[in-house]
Amino acid sequence: MQMSPYLNSTARSLQRTLTDEILPSLVDELDLDEEEQRKAEEWLQDTPSVFRTFKRHKFTTSFALEALRTTLIWRIRSLPPLDIAPPSPFIHCLPAKCWDPFDRPIVVVQLAGISETGHDLRPVLLRNTELLRLNLAALNKSKGTAPILQYVALLDIKGVSLSSVAKIDLLAWCMSEMLPHFPGMLAAVFVINFGWTHSGLWNLSRRTLPRAALSRVFFPTEQELLEYFSASSLPQDYGGELPTLIDLPDPLHLHISRSAANHKDTVINPETPVCPTEVKESTSTQEAISPFSLLNPYFGYPAMISDAAAPTLYYGRRRKRDLFRTLLRLFWMRWRRHLTASFFCLLVFLTIAVLRKVTWMRRWRWPISSASALLGVILQLPPSVGAGTLWNVAIPIN
């Protein structure tokens, strides 16, 4: 994914609109304090994030602005604070200069660590994804050339068993709830340590992934992995020359809020679940709104409403199937009487045509049977003799 000069200027134009018009209205609407306003302004300065949202909505300005406003409200109300816990041990971001051939940073996800965790992982994944976004922003500031927009992920599934099927709902949540607020951050996923025992789990997982995501999933061997990534960019765990993952520094730790250092008692183990009072999303209730409800600002599209934020799209975007269903419903509401009357008239016409055909067939059958009976009386034949026999009797064949 590359950002051309035209798209870069368009993304910056969206940033100005968000900063000058949308953010001041949200400050008044949501009664934001200075800290929340500062965090919102910091996110609005992240041009790659704005561009990725712009691309997700096919470079349609109105849709992109609506999605950015929704994401901004979600970040203010639902994003967990970063100083609650350090990055999770099952997500590792490799140090700078450990990139793929297209100069994209590498992130390693050890799926066994996720499957072994018993508590709710959604706040943990949200924090780590936000740290990945901050790391991209820091890399772009230090690089100063073409911006880095995406990561390349190494998904290590070693030690994952079929008992991880219960985590499939977590993947569905990531696709429907989390990724719409962090779109386009993964360029490719390389699944490593894949064996025949994982085929059943993959068959279940692929059903929750869209076609565009499936085209970015690869299953390389260790040799193919080393051919794509240089050995100097991979840790020893995967055949590279770098130290092991445990010994490598993780740049995600650099983006933890400084308040964690001043309040060490607030730092908890990353495996400890977050209390409901620390994450505002868990205290708010969300309810689905009918696509055709008067309370739905996105008429025709499924939406959700909560007591902590404005209504948002249920799937994070406007789907074409919902648009088609809405147009079909509106067409039926507009032309229902005409279509019903036309169908009734067609039914009456077909009924009359069938009755006329039946009457015509009966009208021609009666003279033939009468003539046969009269000829039988004249020739003194029994009534059981058919018309063909009468014809042969009346006109003998030599």
Summary of the structure (lengths in Angstrom):
residues: 398
radius of gyration: 35.0
end to end distance: 95.1
largest distance: 125.9
contacts: 1083
relative contact order: 0.10
helix: 58%
strand: 9%
